[in-house]
Amino acid sequence: MNSIRRMLVDASESAWLRERVPRYRFIRKASARFLPGEDVGAAIAAARRLAADGISTVVTHLGENVRDRRESDAATNEYLGLLDDIGVEGLPAEISVKLTQLGLDLDRELCYTNLAKLIERARSATVWIDMEQSAYVDATLQLYERAQKTYRRAGVCVQAYLYRTERDLASLISMGASVRLVKGAYSEPRAIAYAKKSEVDENFFRLAQMLLGGPARSAGVRAVMATHDRRLIRRILDWAAREGITKNQLEFAMLYGIQRAEQLRLAHEGYRTDVLVSYGTLWFPWYMRRLAERPANVFFVIRNLFSG
Ligand SMILES: Cc1cc2nc3c(=O)[nH]c(=O)nc-3n(C[C@H](O)[C@H](O)[C@H](O)COP(=O)(O)OP(=O)(O)OC[C@H]3O[C@@H](n4cnc5c(N)ncnc54)[C@H](O)[C@@H]3O)c2cc1C
């Protein structure tokens, strides 16, 4: 990870910046590129527009590391309302949650109870669990396994930059899990994570092959490739074609506002394509990670400063 990226990811974890930066109008304006809006209505409207293009939505309410039970209850209630809104409109949409938003730092049992409430309310839809910093990976996978054994309707994200993911994925495959594969958005030490982009990309490809391989398909794994990397997507598609993997066994996911043409192309080619739509007022850490993924985005922020 180069130094600008590391600086932006470190900024995402600063409480001081989180309090102050969102007050600047030009930053709010720049963030609108990745956020349809701060309220649930904006997320639902975005899901409706995406559905018209044959794209499913995964909705997330921004927030992480809640500090007390009141905040974890509020986050859970927000998601319960969101699930009701999705159900009322019959939208092709699922939700994705961060366990630290449901109270993981406070009490694991409380966090699991909140997660279980969401899975029950989601009925037949999958409830996705984001993967956060490496310190949370064990707890996230343990709570995922428990939810999956009980409900069989939970999905979890795994990060290609971590060395451990190959092992974690093997055990997720054996339980027929739903897995979203990403490169990884946080700043992790070399002792546990690949540092070079080329190494992360190569590991992503290896893990994608595992997720789509014969044993995973026999176990009923749902495999979602969550990347905007068109070269990597092409490589996976070419490999899948050679292996005789059919379109309904492979799914793609991207973030709202990024690689829109590629989203439409995959959907029109007949691949299930999901777009992750985020909403809420607590967008600062999330937005900093989006800037870190492509430091050129910082120039977009600066342009907004001068365009009033
Ligand atoms: C649906 C979804 C869910 C995710 N969930 C998680 C999660 O739970 N935990 C986690 O750690 N990470 C998560 N991520 C983020 C992920 O780890 C990466 O940080 C992010 O997707 C960027 O990596 P990339 O695979 O797109 O490849 P990159 O090599 O970073 O990007 C490939 C190309 O995509 C474009 N691009 C990528 N990011 C941006 C951007 N921010 N702005 C503009 N263009 C961009 C650029 O053209 C770039 O060259 C998620 C990503 C997606 C798509």
The ligand as an ORCA input file, in Angstrom:
! r2SCAN-3c Opt
* xyz 0 1
  C     -19.799     -4.975     -3.291
  C     -18.560     -4.680     -2.515
  C     -18.505     -4.957     -1.170
  C     -17.337     -4.707     -0.453
  N     -17.276     -5.074      0.864
  C     -16.100     -4.975      1.517
  C     -15.952     -5.474      2.835
  O     -16.898     -5.998      3.442
  N     -14.727     -5.378      3.432
  C     -13.643     -4.808      2.786
  O     -12.545     -4.798      3.358
  N     -13.774     -4.288      1.549
  C     -14.959     -4.352      0.906
  N     -15.068     -3.847     -0.361
  C     -13.985     -2.982     -0.901
  C     -12.859     -3.781     -1.536
  O     -12.108     -4.453     -0.549
  C     -11.912     -2.870     -2.336
  O     -11.328     -1.935     -1.474
  C     -12.579     -2.122     -3.467
  O     -13.527     -2.906     -4.122
  C     -11.515     -1.674     -4.514
  O     -10.861     -2.790     -5.039
  P     -11.151     -3.376     -6.505
  O     -11.346     -4.839     -6.377
  O     -12.243     -2.667     -7.171
  O      -9.769     -3.242     -7.282
  P      -8.792     -1.997     -7.523
  O      -7.568     -2.590     -8.136
  O      -8.639     -1.185     -6.289
  O      -9.569     -1.132     -8.596
  C      -9.741     -1.562     -9.938
  C     -10.270     -0.383    -10.729
  O     -11.594     -0.060    -10.283
  C     -11.785      1.335    -10.205
  N     -12.000      1.720     -8.794
  C     -11.811      0.943     -7.696
  N     -12.130      1.610     -6.572
  C     -12.511      2.844     -6.974
  C     -12.949      4.011     -6.297
  N     -13.071      4.031     -4.966
  N     -13.263      5.090     -7.029
  C     -13.186      5.090     -8.377
  N     -12.766      4.019     -9.086
  C     -12.440      2.913     -8.397
  C     -10.525      1.973    -10.781
  O     -10.711      2.141    -12.172
  C      -9.480      0.922    -10.518
  O      -8.392      0.984    -11.400
  C     -16.223     -4.109     -1.098
  C     -16.276     -3.831     -2.473
  C     -17.407     -4.114     -3.184
  C     -17.424     -3.841     -4.649
*
